[in-house]
Amino acid sequence: MSLKPASDALDEGALRALVPRVLAALVRSGEDFDAAEDALQEALIEALRTWPEHPPRDPRAWLAAVARRRLVDARRSEAARRRREEEAPADPAPVPGAQPAGDDTLFLLFLCCHPELSPASQVALTLRAVGGLTTREIADAFYVPEATMAQRISRAKRALRGQRFERPGDLAVVLRVLYLIYAAGHADRVELTEEAIRLARQLTLATDEPEARGLLALMLLNHARLPARYDDAGRIVPLDRQDRSLWDEREIAEGVRVLQSALAVQTDERPPGRYQIEAAIAALHADAPSADETDWPQILSWYDELVALSADPVREDPAAVLGRAIAVGHALGSAAGLRETGRLRDVLGERHRWHAARGYLHALAGDPRAAAEAYSEAAGRATNVAERNHLVREAARLRSEARAAT
Amino acid sequence: MPKYLLLKRYRGGPEPHRPFPPMDQWDPKDVEAHLAFLRQVAETLTESGEYVDGQALTPSSSFVRYGGPDAAPVTTDGPHPETSDLIAGWMMVDVDSYERAAEIAAYISSEPGPGGEPLHEWIEVREVMEPGAPIEGA
């Protein structure tokens, strides 16, 4: 009896990276996307079960062979299908690679992020067909029953039936879907944020589009700060109070490098898009040794560019105009920042983030009483438990500060 | 193993045993103690194998009904009168008896409030009807 060496442990990341390659090859060889994706999901679950004990010589060929067998089985009669569970898959000989990996990823991302699908379906299908996650894992990530998620995925695939796949898809939709996946990650279960980064990295290998690199940079720069964003009890720690020594320096350096390579190919005729701009703002925060040393004037100028991307930014991009108001408060003074939020009141005055921005700016202005009021209003409108608790804490803290001052 | 739904309210329910101000007006350390207690309740019930699920609800609420053929749904948005019933959140537990569910509810209601004093908040306890047909007649 011997302990298994660590190198024998199943590398799930490597296994899942094979999924888009195998799936793209099946679809390119004429298999129906819906059926091929189902068959590959079965092969994946089989691999997760058997590979730790019996690792295949060529994992990609194994997955393709088992998925093909499932497809053949699916076409057979009920009686034949009953037999399939009894046969263990043979270990097929290695096959030479066909398409470059990047092409497969892009091909499948365009498919899964088809503009006809709802965002929830795009996200679920992308995680399964490109990310190689199982239905159960995706269901767990979104806190829904597995049967619900399975149904969402099969409905999405039915909706894609008969769609022409060869024409180029909409990269902007793909980027948005990857960002949705990133943002759906939770502090206590970060798998989705890491999955989104992995997918964005794959995308940057498949396309030279600077916005794809902008998105990857944005994710890396935000993810680098995640260890400082929550304390041991799961409480939100705002940016200005974070322990910056907890930020992941290596990830910040990579994010900055990726961003620079994107910005380098931009010109006046082709200005940077929203992900590059947001990454630039994140990079400036990451670059400050302390909150007091933040380069707010430069952050404000990036916010000006971000806001300029929308025809009606107050309605189309409230996060940008509120972020800009905070930057105004730091760069030009809290009174100017509050005036800025005042202009947004008619449209955004019912949003919790508008009140939270007011609370922040009042506190910056040295008015803890008004800040506490604003944070109370924000807490009553929040839709996330951790955020609500944070806003309640800020209100309580500032109220006691105001009491102590009188 | 019956399941019980334990309900907390923003407003409504029996006359408060001990009225208290909203949490954002408490001393910060009382807020921390309260939130830590609630976190620990869920952990304790998970460890005892009794916790099923729990969610908090935002205070916004609207009522919606069928408007008739070819008509839009009829909606009444808040704010509702202060007297109306407003659920703040729920926790489902899977326990041996009603007595155990009541014990858990009372424990939740002992949550620390201003000055660390128990809130004595009313918790509504509702038994969940079992789905599916029973195999043997009771």
Interface residues (C-beta under 8 A of the other chain):
Chain A: A233 G234 A372 Y375 S376 A379 G380 R381 A382 T383 V385 R388 N389 L391 V392 R393 A395 A396 R397 R399 S400
Chain B: P22 M23 D24 Q25 W26 D27 P28 D30 V31 E32 L35 A36 R39 A56 T58 P59 S60
